[in-house]
């Protein structure tokens, strides 16, 4: 899985099952099961064979597993060839690789008026 130039600080491993609210300043990677809300100032990586049932708000979201819920990204949402997203997406760019699955509504440009600080402040409070 491609990572942003920043280092992933938190990994929820493949045997992990977490429910609740996750808030982080740093990039996270989900390799297990997460249910709830994810608010991250950096990037969120949803690994292959993982399931996230959540609203995700982050700088970038890269999906190689399954996301059931809405995604709002300040920059890019990428659905890789093994990724599946069932929910609405808002952000500046959407990339769906051949083989990737996306079902929902797309609203691009909805948060383009936010700068990084303003947009993320509402995510992490």
Secondary structure as UniProt FT lines:
FT   STRAND          8..12
FT   TURN            14..15
FT   STRAND          17..24
FT   STRAND          27..30
FT   STRAND          33..40
FT   STRAND          43..46
FT   TURN            48..49
FT   STRAND          51..58
FT   STRAND          60..63
FT   STRAND          66..68
FT   STRAND          71..73
FT   STRAND          76..79
FT   TURN            81..82
FT   STRAND          84..86
FT   STRAND          89..91
FT   STRAND          93..96
FT   TURN            98..99
FT   STRAND          101..103
FT   STRAND          106..108
FT   TURN            109..113
FT   HELIX           116..124
//
